[in-house]
Amino acid sequence: NIVNLTIDIISPNTSNPTQPVNVSDIINITVNATYNSEPINDTDSERQLSWVITVGGETCMLANSSYNNITGLWLLQCRAPQIEGNPVYNNLLVNGTISSGSLQGVSCLDEEENAVVYNDCTPPQIWNITVNSVNYFNNVQYIPISTNVTDNTNLSSVWLKINLPNGSIDYLYTYTINSGVFVFNYINPNLPGEYVVTVYSNDTYNQTNSSSSWFDVYKPVQFEFNNSYLSDNSTVLFVFYRNGTDQIIHSFETNTSAETYNWTVRKRVYDLKISVYNHTLRFYNLNITQSVISQWSDDGDNLTNPVRFKNIPYQDVGIISLPTATKNKVLGFVIDNRYFNSFSYLNLLLNYSYEYNNLDPSNLNEQRFRIYVCESWDFNTSNCTGSWERNELATPDIQTHTISANLTSTSAFAIAEHCPECATTETPSSSQQTPSGGGSSGGDQGISPVCGNGVCEAGENEINCPQDCMQEFPFSIKTAIGDIRMHPGENATYPFYITNNLNKTIRASLSISGEIRNFLTLERSFVQILPNQTQMIHIYVYVPESASTGTYTGTITVSSEKKKLEIPVTLRVSLKGASMLSLAVDIITEYVTPDGELRFSVDMKNTGIKPKLNVSLSYFIKDSEMKETIWKSNESSELEDVLTFTKTLKLNQTQIKPGTYILEVIAEFDSRMVKSIKTFNVVLSFWETPAGRLLPWVSLIVVLGIAGFFTRRKYIEWKLSKLRYLFPVDYNKLPRKSEKAFWIGKIAETNVDAWIDPKDLTTHIIVAGATGAGKSVGASVIVEEALEKKIPVIVFDPTAQWTGFVKACEDVNLLRYYPVFGMNRTEARPYKGMIFEVTDPHLRIDLKKYMNPGEVTVFTLNKLKPGEYDIAVYNIIDCVFEYPWEESAELKLIIVFDEVHRLLEKYGGRGGYVALEKACREFRKWGIGIVMCSQVLADFKEAIAGNVLTEVQLNTKSISDVQKVKNKYGEEYAKRISRQGIGVGMFHNPKYNEGKPYFVHFRPTYHNPHKITNEEMEIYKQFAKKIEIIEKTINDLKAKGKDTFDFELELKLAKDKLKLGRFRMAQIYITSLEQHLNIKGK
């Protein structure tokens, strides 16, 4: 039936937009709604309207709707939503749905482009600052600095600030623009050192943004390293970072051959990470200039073997003599730091996993592993000439079998088990005299310590007798630092108090670890505190302008008297004025009876800059199509950090009926809104179901004997015959959701998502069904998912139906199913693609031209004569075999053949069918998947069927297909395939569901499932031909050495617009290129 429902947006519109608009402003929309050309008013009970409004693709919450009897127009008012990216020009879409009467569910929509113009609240965006470091001795005249700057409206100005190595500042205001890129020339960079470049830009609304980069004017140093002394010629990796960052400047690695390596580095300060023998050491603020001076006593230009290493494995660790309070020596590692002597500190990470796996773990207590440091080590004799000291701050990570420490000097290090009870204690010798007046004839044997007597005696310690030897903690901490919230460019100072709890002077050391290390600075790293006194230092916090928004964590560690305290610190960086909230809702009782209790949990987290938010919460229960609100409630709450609570709703107050429902929770705060949606099911209790009511009677029949048994069996057979699809399905044995999986719809008659593993497509898939059953739509859904995963697709289409990929879906019969699958109508979209009309069956295809990730190429074959489709398929597959493919286990390309039943001999096919057999055997090894669509399935021979593991049978009246299903899976499945709804297919792949078929309801497509019009196809062909001529002209100019950069850029834009079916924009670019290249009329 044709329903003449019309929705027409009167205002605002493209020519007269509403402006300027801010988030949460009320937008007034005038709409004309008619049925059979008669206005629909608010008193028409047979045609009540419900409205859904979107602005820029985001829902505009309806605040009010009213009908004006004088003008015959509707006035809709909604609150302007927050739109990601803050675009200025936004489309307005109004969707009206009849919610009552015989036409309930019928809907219509209208859209006006750029009808809502927002205030520009976003500063310019600065991308890709490009500047190269230069050699000081090259005496360059200038350094080009380029950047790309964009804005939602118009840029006002762009300028540079350059911080020089000597602390002075230069500003640059003059630039050139080349293809949208701003290029500045910094003249005479003649001062060696690091330069920091900051790009500033503001727009016509005086909103300013900045971003920073850097470059070196450097003096080179030849860094020589000889690895011949290393045991078994182990490799060494040197990674030089820009100090204070993780930006890599150089990375060098030796191989296993013993030789001298020569690399070029710079005279500057680095952070240097060295990986050797599976250990890692990182020098912070290492001054290479001072290293050169240390080696040569002057400002030389090379640095030779500044550091050496020696590994002492567990087999040889016996040469190390550690203190007696140790056992189980694990390994030794020596750093002979000859010239890397100017640095802030060193982080040493020792990896003992190899040793741990080769020692008897039953004799080890890994928690007590410690690092021991030799005061003075002789590298040549491998001997510690000083004493060994235990590093109290280093504790092991038993998950990775590593232990790390921050050090200010290098030496020899050993890992061993700390064992206080192993320490030797002196006892009186046998010759020692005993005091007069007592003792046994055997002499005094000494007094044994008694644990628990309140005295820490000889032989006792904190480990074997903590109740006697545990001392008062030597210090305490007081500070307000902990949860810091700041904007980029801000700084703050926090006091940090350390109290000495002992009756002696202590020395405390402080360090910062974790991500916050880049933002926090200690006033001092060491503090001396008098007995029972408190010492205060400052901690400075600075967030650079270039810092990314987000949450950074770390720890401030204070150590003294062999004790340490760790203070966790969280820094939250957000843009000024940004308040953000995350909302999560979980259903606790997913299945509940109509008179039961629905229980759900709400979890809110304050992720923005404001320490406290006033949140208004709205709760709605709606039907599964979001049309009717069953229940609603409101409440307010204050949110500081995290708030989690559980709510209970008694459903007997709502008069709810069995079915699937949606719980929608909306949190509104600071003129913003977030929401979370979950589904739950209302079901009858067992005794209220037909089976429950039948059970007493069944029991009575069983008692009565065999007659009752046969009656029950007949009833069950009747019940099964009424089921549309066979269940149960073992969901654990179906393709699962993953990062690469394709979402194709839902398991039929359930709310369970259905997936396809893309690897299964390399064993090919055939989709069969009668005309109108939805086989092309089902195959199109698979192709859409491949395009979303950036997999190229080539389609050979005898019907031209696949040309609709370049248009967004506008079919109301498909759009009305979007909510069923959790899809939004604003998600309808075209896909990038090219269309080529084939008139010669002997075509040859250069596949390389069409292997574009995420793009579809459609070859229409509808102009071929009868029988030529078979020839075309033969030649197409022959072209695939000619291409030099590499073997791949992953899906790299999908080729679609529609209407492949035409290749069968009964339809006149010959060579094409034979070629398709070969393709099904061979394409898999190259990662090429074939998707075939056919009206019949049973007539395909085993040569093809045996190499196609996935079959999808949609509704069919084919007797041969029904018989094949009956023979293969049983009569019950054969009955179902002729009763399947449109878009429902019976899937079978022997890998899944224990080899049994299961039914899938395909989701609707995002693109237009119908072919484009003949007029659009003619335009497409015309533009494609012009682009081919333009591309050849550009290539000819390029071969002559001409600069074609701007032409190539404009050609790419023309292709992109044509691929998305935007003919008007494509024509603008094509016309411009023809004029500039003087090829009009060719």
N, C-alpha and C positions, 0 to 999 in steps of 0.2 A: 504494500500500500504506500502511496505517496502522501506524505504529510507536509503541508505548506506552512511550516513554522519559520518565521523570519526574525532575526535579531539584528538590529542596525544601530551602531554607535553614532549618535548625532554630535556629541561633544564630550570630551575634547577629541580632536582628530589630527591628522597629519598636517593639514594646512593651518590649523588653529590650536596648537597644543596648550596644555595647562602648564604654567611655569611662573616663577621657580618653585620647585617642590622640595621639601625636606622630609626626612624619615619621620613617620607618624603624623604628618599633615593629613587633613581630610581632603580626599580627592572627590570632586563632584562630577558625576558621569550621567549624561542624559542618553537614554536608550529608547528606541522605538521597537516594540515587540508586537507582532501581528500573527494571526492564524487565519489562513485563507483571506488575507488582505484586511481583516478586521482587527482592530486593536485588542490586545489582551490586557484587562484591567485587574485590579487587586480584589474585585468582588466576584470574579468569575470562578466559582467553586469547581467547575469542571476542568479548569486550566490554570491552577495556581502555579506560579513560577518560583523556582529557587535559583539563586545567582551564585556564580563563582567568577571572581575577577582576579586576573594576574597582571602584574606590572613588571616588565623586564624579566618574565619567567618566574617571578616569585608571587606567592599568594598575597593578595591585597585583602586584608580581613574586612568583611562587610560590616559597616557600622550602622547603616540604616538603608531602607528601601521604601519608596512611596510612589504612588501613581497620581499624576495630575490630570484630573478629568477635563480640564479646559484644553490643555495642549495635547492630551492623549499620549503623553510620554512618561516614562519611568525616570525617577531621580534616584540614582544609586550613590551611596557615600561609603568610601572605604579608606582605611588608614594606609598611607604609603609605606611599603615594606622596605626593610634593609636589603639591598641587592649587592651580591658579591662583586667586588671590583669597583663598586660605586660608579657605574656608567651614568652619563648625563642624559643621553637620549634613549628612551625606553618604549617598547611597544606596549600597547594596552589591549588586553583580550578580555571580552565579556562572554560568558557562557550561561545561557538560560536553559533550565530544564523544567519541563512540566512535571509537577510532583503530585498530581491528583487526577482522578477521572480516567477515562478509557485510554487517554494518551500518555499516561504516567510513564516516565522514563525517557520520553522523546526530548531531545535537546538540540540546540543550535548555537553557534558562536559567531562572533564578529571580531575582527582585529584591525587596529589602526596603528600603523608604523610611526614610531617617534612621537607619539601623542602625549607622553608625559616626560617633561624635561626637569631633571633634578638640579638642585644647586650643586655646583662643583665643590665637593668637600674633600677631594683627594689631591694632595700635592703632586707635582710632576714625578714621574718614575725615571730613575737613572739606571741604565743597563750597560754592562760590558765596557768598563773603563779600560782602555788598551794603551799601554805605554811600556817600552822596552828599556831595560838597563843598558848602559853603554860603558865601554872601556875608556877610562880617563885619558889614556895616551893616544886615543884616536882623534882627539880634538874636534869632536863633532860641533857643527855650527848651531844646530838646534835639535830638539827632541820632539817628535810629533806625539801629541796626547789626544786620543779620540774617544768619544763616548756617544751612546745613543740615549736621547732624552725624549720622552713622550708625555703627553698630558691629555686628560679627558676633554679639555676645551682648547685653550691656546696658551702657548708658552710666552712669557714676557721677557725673560733674560736667562742666560746661562753664563757662568763664569767659574774660574779656577782659583783656588788658594793653594800655594805650594810652600810647605814648610821645609826650609833648607837645613842641611846638617849642622850649620853653625847657630841655629835658632832663629834666624831672620825669616821673613815671610815675603813672598812675591805674589802678586795677583795678576791674572790674565783675563782680559775682557774681549779680546779680538779673536775671532775664529772664522773658519769657512765651513760650509755645509756641503757634504758630498753624499748623495743618496740617503739623506736623512740622518747622517752621522756628523756630529760636531767635531771639528778638528782644530786643536790649538797647537801652536808651535812655541815651545819654550826655548828662548834664545840663550846661547852661550852657557851651557851648564858646566862650569869649570871648577866647581868645588867638589872634591871627592867625598863620598858618603851617601847616606840614604835620604831620599826626598819623599815626603808624604804629599800626595796629590788629593785634594778634596774638590769634588765637583758640586757646585751649588746651582740650583735652578728654581725659579718661581714662575707662577702663572699669572694670568690677568686678574685672578682673585687674590693675588699677593700671598699665595700659599707656597712655602719654600720647602725644599727637600735637599738632602746632600748625601753623597756617598764618597768613599775614599779608596785610594789605591796607593801604590808606591813604586819607586824605581831606584836603582843604584847608579851612581857615577863611580865606578870601582877601579881600584888598582889590582891587577891580577897577581895571583900567587900560584906557583907550580907546587902542587901537593904530591910528594913522592912517598910511596909506601911499599915496603918489601915484606912479603909474607913467607919467606923461606924458613924462618925460625919457627913457624907454627907447627904444632904436632899434626900429623897426617894432612898437612896443607889445607886446613879448614878455610872456608870462605869467610870474608869479612865484608859487612855492608855498612857503608857510611851514608847517612842521610843528613844533609845540611838544611836546617829550617831558618826562616826569618825569625829572629829571636822574639819570644813571647807569643808566637803563633804556631799553627800547624801548616803553614805555607812552605812547600818544599822548593828550595832554590837549586840544589844539586843532589844527585843520588849516584853513588858509585859502589861497585861490588867487585871483589876479586873472584877468581875462579880457583880450582883446586891445584893448578900448576904453580910451582914456586917461581916467582919472578918479581920484578920491580914494576910498579904501576905508577903512572904519571898523569895526574888530573889537574885541571885548572879550577881554583876557587878564588875568593875575593878577600881583600883586606877589610874585614868588617867584623861585627859581632854576630855570631850565629847561636842557635840551639842545635847541638850536634847529637844525633842518635847513632850509636854503633852497635851492631849485632854480630856476635862472635861466640862460637861454641854453645849456641842456643841461649846465651845470656844477652841482656840488653843493658847498655848504659847510655844515659842522656845527659850531656853537659848543657847547662843553662847559662846563657850570656857568655859564651866562649869567645874570647877576643883573639882572632887569628893574627891581627897586627902585632900584639904583644908576644904571641907564640913565635913569630918570625924573629923578633928582636931578641927573645930569650935564646934562640938557637945561634944567631949570627952576631949578636950584640950591635946590630944596626938594622936599618930598614931595608932588608934584602927582598928578593923576589921569589924565593922558594922555601919550602918547609919539608924536611926530610925525616921520615919515621918519627913523628912526634910522640907516638904512643905505641907500646908493645903489650902483648897479652900472653899469659901462660895458663893453661887449664890443667888441674890436678884431679884426675878422675878418682872414683872411689877405690880402684885397685891400688893407686899409688898414694892415697891420702895419708898413709901411715908416716910419711916423712915429716908431717906437720905435728909439732908437739904443742898441744892445747892445754889449758889449765885442767887440773884434776877434776873439777866440777863439771866435766863433760863426758859423754860417751857417744858411740856410734858416729864417728866422723863420716860425713857424706861426700863432700868434695872440697876442692880448693880452687880459687881463681885469683890470678895476679894481674894487676894493671900497673905497668911500668910507664907512668905518665912523665915523659921526659920534657915536653915543651908545651903541653896543653895546661898551663899553670895559671891562667887568668880566667876564672869563671866564677859564677855566683854560687852554684852548688851542683851536685851530681846526683842523679837518681839511678841507683844500681838495682837491676832486677836479675836475680840468679834463678835459673831453672834447673831443678834437681830431679825432674820427672824420670830421666833415664836411669839415674842412680837409684831412685826409689823403687823402680820396677825391677831392678837387679839385686836389691837387698831383701832380706827376709822381713816382711812387714810385721810379723808377730813380735819381733824384737825391737820395733821402733815405736816411739811416741812422737808422731809428727807435730803435734801441738806444741811440743817443747823445743822444736828446731829453732836455732838462733844463728845470727851472723856474728863471727868473731873476726876482729880486725887486728892485723899486725902493725905495731907502731913503726917498725923499720924493717923493710924486707930487702934482701940482697938478690936481685934478679938473676945474676950470673951463677951464684952458688945455690939458689933456691933455698934460702935459709932466713928465718926470722931472727934478726939481731936484736930485737926489742921484745916487749911483752905482748901477749894477746889480750884484747879487751872485748867484752861482750857488748854488742849494740842492743840496748834495751828497747829501742823504738821499733825494731824490725821483728815482725811476727809472720809466720807462714800462711799462705793461702793453700789450704789442703785440697781445694777443688782443682787447682792448676798445678800444684806442686812447685810453687815459686815462693820466693821471699824477697822483699825489696827494702831499701833504706835510702834516705836522703843524706848525702855526705858532703863535706867541704874539702876533702882531700882524698887521694887515692893511695892504695897500698895492696897488700895481699889480704884475701878474705877466705874464710872457711865456714862451712855449714856443719854444725854438729848439734847433738841433743844436749840441752842444758840439764845438768844432773846435780843439784846441790847435795843430795844425799851421797853422791859418789866422792865428795871432797874428803881428803885425808885429814884427820885430827890427831894432835900429839897426845900420847899417853905416857905416863912415867915409865922410864926404863927399868930393867931388872936390877940394875946396880944402884938405883936411887934409894937413899935411906928413908926409913919410915919414922914418923915422929915417935918419941918415947911415950910409954904409958899406954899403949893399946895396939890393936891390930892382931890379926891371926899370924900364925907362924909362917904362913905363905907370903906375908908382905901385903901392902895396900894395893888392891887392883883398880882403884879409882871409883868414882861415883857415877852410876848410870843416870842419864837424863830422864826426867819424869814429865811426859807431856800432859798438860792440864793443871800444873801447879802454879801458873801465873808468872813463871820466870822463863825467859828464853835462854836455855842452857847450851853449853857446848854440844854440838851434834844436832841441835834443833834449828829449823829455819821456817820461813813462811809457808813452804810447801808441805813438809812432813809434820809440822805442828803449828798450824795457823793460829790456834787459840792462845798460844803463849808468845808467838813471835810476830803476829800481824801488828804493824805500827799504825798510828793515826795517819790518814792520808795527808801528805805534806803540804797541800795547797788546795784552795777552792777558787771557783770562778764566778764572777757576776758580770752579766752583760745584757744589753737589750737587743743585740744583733741575733738574728735567727730567721725571721720571715721578712725579707726586704722587698718592697715594691717600688720600682722606679721607671722613669721614662728614658729613652736614649738622649744623651747629652747632659744628664743630671749627675750630681755628685753629692755625697753625704759623708759625715764623720760620726763614728760610733765609739763611745768610751768602752774600754775593756779592763776590768778590775781583776787582779790576781792577789789573793791573800795568802801569806805565809802562815801556816798553822803550826810551825815548829819553833823551837827555842834556839834556832841557829839560822844564820843567813843562808838562803838558797839561791840558786841561779836557774831560772826557767827559760826554756827555749820555745819559740812559737813558730808554727809553719801552717801553710794553707795548701790544701789538696783538692782535687776535683775541678769541675768546670768553672767554679767561682774564682779560681786562681787568676783568671784574666781580668777580673773586675775589682778584687780586693787587694789592698796594700797595707802591710804592717808598718807602723811607725818605727818599731824596733823588733828584731828577731830574737834578742836575748834581753832578759830583765834580771837584775840582782835585787832581791827583796830582803830587808832586815827582819829579824825574828818578830813574829806576831804583828807584822805590818802589812799594809795593802799598797800595791803599786798600780798606777793606772797608765795605760798606753792608749793611743788612738788607732782605730782601724778606718782606713779611708776607702770609700766605695765610689767608683767612677764608672758610669756606663757610657761608652763612646757613642757618638752620633751614628756610626755605622753598625752598631750592635743589632743583631736580629732579635725580634720579639720572641719570647718563650720563657721557659723556666730552667734555671741553672742551679745545680746543687753542688755541695762540697762540704769540707770539714775544716775547722780551725783546731789544730792539735797543740796542746800545751804539755810540755814534758819537764819533769824535775825530780831529782832524788829517785831515779829509776821507776817513776810512775808517770802516767800520762792521762789526760782527759781530752775527749774529743767533743767539740761543739758543732752539731750539724747546722748548716746554713743553707737557706733557700732564697734565691734572688729571682723575682718575677719581673720581666721587662715587657712593657706594653706601650703602645702609642698613647699620646696624651688624650685623655678623655675617654679611653676605651674601657668599657666595663663589659665583661664577658661572663657567660654562665654556661656550664654543660649540664644537660638534663638527661637522665636515663630512667626508664620505667621498665620493670619486670613483673610479669604476671606470676603470682605464686600458685594460684588455683586455676590452671589452664582449662580444666573441665569442671563445670559447676551446674547444679540443678537449678530450675527456676525459683525454688524457694530456699536456695542455699546462700552461702556468703562468698562474694568475690573478694579475694585478698591480693593486693599488689603492693610492690615497694617502689618508692621514689627516691632517687639519688641525685642530689644537686651539688655542684662544685663551683665555687667562685674562682674563675681562672683569669680575672682581669685585674686592673690596677686598684679598684676601689676596695677598701678593707671590709666594707659592709654593703649589702644590697637589700633593698626592700622589694620582695618578690610577691607578685600576685599570681596565684595558682588557680587555673580553671580545669575542671575535670568533666569529660564528656564520654558517654557511652553511645555509640552510633551503630546503625546496622552496617553490614559488610560492604555496602556500596556508598557509605558516608552520606546517605540522603536524609535519614531520619535520626534525630537525637532522642534517645530513649531516656537519658538521665543526665543531669548536669549539676555541678556544685562548684563553689568558689571558696577560697581562703587566702590569707596573707601570711607571709613569713619573713623573718630577717635571716639573711645568709651571710655569715662571716667567712667561713672556709669551706667546710663540707657538711652537708645535712642529709641524713638518710632516715627515712621513716616508713612505716607500713600502714596502709589504710584498709579498712574492711567495709564492704557495702553489702547490706542485706537485699538480695535481689527480689524478695517478695514485695518490696515497696515499689518496684518498677513495672510490675506486670509484664515482665519479659518472657518471650517465647523461645523454644529451642531453636538453635541456629548459631551461626558464627557472627561475632560482634567485634567492634573495634573500641578499645579504650584510648582516648586521646587526652593527653595532659599538656597544657599550654602554660608556660611560665613567662610573665611579662615583667620587665624591669627596665628602668631608665629609657623609656620609649623604645625598647627592643623586645623581641619576642623569640623564644625557642619552643619547640614542641617535640614530643616523643609519642609514637603510636605503637600499640601492641594489640594483638588479636587474642580472643579467648572464645571458648565454645560453651554454650548453654545446652545441656543434654538432659534427657529424662533419666530418672533413676531406673534401675533394672526392672523394678516391679511396675513401673509406669509404661514400659515399652511393650509392644505386642508380644515379644518373646517372654517377658516377665509375666504378663497376664495369662499366657498360654501354658506356662510351666505346670500349674496344678492340674490342668486338664490332661497334659501329657503324662503326668505321673499316674493319674487315674487310668489312662488308656494302657500304660505299661502293665499295671496291676491286672487289668482285664485280659491281657494275653497278647497273642500274636496279631490279632486284628488291630489292636492299638499300635503295635510296632509298624505294621504296613501303612497305617494311616499317617503316622508321623513321617515316615520316609517319603510318602507322596507329597506331603506338605513341604518338606525341605526341597524336593525336586522342583515344585512349583515356585518356591521362594527364589531359588537360584535362577530359574528361567526369567524372572523379572529383573534381575540385576543387569545393568547396562554394561558394566565392565567387571572383569574377574578380579577378586581380591582373595587373600591378602597379598601384599607385595612386601618383600623383605628389603626395607629401605637401606639397611646396612650393606646390602649386596648390589646396590645401584651405583652409577657414577656419582662421586661426591663433589661437593663444592670445594674449589681450590682457586689459587690466583690465576691459573690458566684455563679453568673450566669454562664451558659455554653454557649460559643460562638460556633455556629454550622454552620454559613454561612451567607447568605444574603437572604432577601425577594426577591423572584424570579423577574427578570427583573428590579431590583432597586439596589442602592448602600447602602441600609439600612441593618445594621447588624441584624441577627436573633439570638435570645437567648432562652435558656430553663432554667426555674427555677428548681434547683435540687429537691426542695420539691415536684414538680409535678411528679418526677420519683418514689416517694413512692406510687403513685397511678398507676404506671406501664405504659408501652408504648409498642405498637405493631407496627412494621414496615413491610409493605406488599408491594409486587410488583413482577413483572415477573422476570425470570432469566435474569441477565444483566442490570436490571433497576437501580442498585446501592443501594439496601436495606442493604446489609452487610456493604458497605462503610459508608452509613448514620448512621447505628448503631455504627460503629467503631468510627465515629467522636464524638458521645455522650460519648463513653467509654474513648476516649483520654482526653476529657475535665474533666471527673471524675478523671482520673489518675493525671492530672495537679493539681486538688484540693485535692490530697492526699486521695482519696476515693478508697478502694480496689475493685477489679472487679474479678469475677469468671465467666469463659465462658465455656459452654458445646457445643462443636462444632462437628457436624456430618460430616463436609466437610474438616476439618484441615485448612481452609482458615485463621482462626484467629491466626495461629502460626506466621504469618508475623509481629506480634507486636514486636518481638525481633529483627527486621531489620528496618533500615531507608528506607524511600520511595525512590525508584530509577525508578519508572514508569514514563517515559517521558510524557505519556498521562495525568498523574495527575500533574506532576511538571510544565507543561506549564500553568496550571490554577492558580499557586501560585500568580503571580502578580495581577490577577483579584481580588483576595481576600486580597491583601495587604500583602501576605506572601513572605518570602525569601527562596530560595531553600536551603540555608545553614541551615535553621531551621529544615529540615527533620532529623528525629532522631528515634531511637528505644525506647521502653519502657521496664522498668524492668519487667521481668515476668518469670514464669516457665511453662513448657509444660509437660503434663503427658498423655501417651497413655493408653486408657481404652480398655481392651479386655474382661472384665467380666462385664456384665450388672448388676450384684448384688453387685456393688461396695459400700463400706462404706467410707465416707469422713470425716476426722477430720477438720472441718471448721476453727478451731482456728489457724492451721498451715498456712492458706492462707489469713488471715485477716491482710495483710501487707499494710500499707498506701501507695498509689501511685503505687502499683504493680498489674499486671494482671496475673492470673493463668488460663491456657487454658487446658481443658481436651478434648482431641481429641477422638471422638466416631466413627470415620470412619472405624475402624476395626470390629465393631459389625455387627452381621448378621441381615438380614431383620427381623423386629419385635422387636429386642432387644433394639432399641433406646427407645421405649415406656417403657420397663422394667427399663432401666437405669434412665430415668427421674423420674419415680415413686420412686426409691430408693434414688436418689439425694435429692428430695424434702423431703422425709422422714428423711434424715439426718439433714436437716435444722430445721425441727420441733423438733428434739431431742436436739439441742443445747440450752443452757440456756441463751436466749437473754434477754436484758433489753429493756423496751419500750423507744422509741425515736421519737421525731417529726422531727429530722434532718435525712438526707440521710446518712446512715452508710456503706452500701454495695450495689453493683449492681451485679445481677446474670443475665447472658445472656443465652438464649436458642435460638439457630439457628435452622432453618428448622422445626419450631413447627407444621407446617401443617401435618407433618408425624404422629402427635398424634391424628389426626381426625379419626373417625371411618371409613370413606370412604377410608383412606389410611392404615387401619389395626390397628389404635391406640385403646387402651382400658384403662388400669389403669393409664397411664401417663397423659391422658387428665383430668381424675378425680382429680389426685393429683395437676395438674396445676390450676384447678378451686379453690381448697382449698388454694393454695399458694397465688393466687390473692386476696383472701378474707382476709387472716391472716397476710401476710408479712408486710403490711403497718405499723402496730403498732410497729414493731421492727425497722423501718427505712430502710427496705430492698426494693429496687426497682428491678422490673423484666423488662428486655428488651427482647422482643420476635421478631424474624424475621420469616416471613412466605411468601409463594408464594400466598396464598389466605387469604382473610379477612372475607368474607361474611359467611363462613360455621361455624365460631366460635359461640357457643351458648351464650345466654345472661348471663349465669353463669360466663363466662370469660369476655365477652364484657362489661357487666355491671360494672365490677370491674377494667376495664382498661380505664382510662379517656383520655389518649392521643393516637390517632391513626394517623399513617403516611401512606398514600397511594401513592406509586410511580407508574410509568407507568405499566399498566396491560392490558391484553387482556381477562381477566376472565369475562365472561358474568355475572356471579353472583355478582362479585364485582362492575362492572359498574352499574348493576341494583340496588344494595344496595345504592350506592352513589346517583343515580337518585331519589330513593324513599326518601332518608334522606335529601338531600341538593338541589335537583332540577336538571333538565336536563342539564343546562349549565355546572355545575360541572362535570356531568357524561361524557360530551363530552371532557372535558379537560384532564381527567386522562389517557385517551388512547393516548394523544398527548404530554404528558410531556416529557421533555428532560431527558437524563440520569443524575441521581443525584438530580433530582427535586422531592420533595414530597409534597402532599397536607396534611397539618397539621390540626387536629381538636382536640380541647379541649374546652368543654363548658364554661370554665372560660374566654376565650379570644375571641376578635374580635366579641363580642356580639353573640357568639355561631356559627359564620359562619367559614367555613374553609378558610385557606390562604396557599399560596404556598411558599416553602423554597427551595433555591438552596444550597445543602450541600457543605461546603468547602472541598477541598482535604485533605487527611490524611497526617500526618507527618510520619507515619510508613508505611511499605510495606503492601499493601492491599492483597497480594497474599500469599499463603502458602509457607513455606520454602521447599526446595527440599527434596526428600526422603533421599539423602545422609546426608544432614544437620540434618534431623529428627533422623536418626540412630545415628549420633554423639551425638545429644542432649540426646537421651535415654541412650546411653552408659555412658556419663558423669554424668547424673542424678543418674544412678545406683551406679556409683563409689562414688559420693558425699554422697549417702545414707549410704554406707558401712563405709566411713570415719567418718561420723557424729556419727554412732553407736559406732565405735571404740573410738572416743574422749569421748563420754558419759560414756563408760565403764571405761576409765582411770580416768575420773573426779570422778566417784563413788568410785574409790579406793583411792581418796585423792591426785592424781597426779596433778601437775601444767600443765594445758592445755591452758593457756592464748594465747601463740603464735600460737598453732594449731587452736584455735577457730578464731583468727584474720585472719589466712591464709585461713581457710575454708569460712569465710564470703567473702573474696576477690574472691575466686573461684566461690561462688554462684552468686555474683554480676556480674562477667564477663559472666557467663553462662546466667544469666537473660537478659543481653544485647546482646546475640548472638555472643560474642567475644570468639569463641571457642579456638583460639590459646592461648590467655592469660589464659583462664580457664584451658587448658591442662597443662600449666606450673605450676600453683598452685596445681592442682590435683596430678601431677607426684611428686612434691616436698613432698606433704603430704603422699603419698603412700610410698615413700622412708623413710621418717622420722618415720612413724608409722609401717613400716615393714608389710604392708598389700597388697603388690603388688601380683597380681594373684588371690586374693580372689574373 
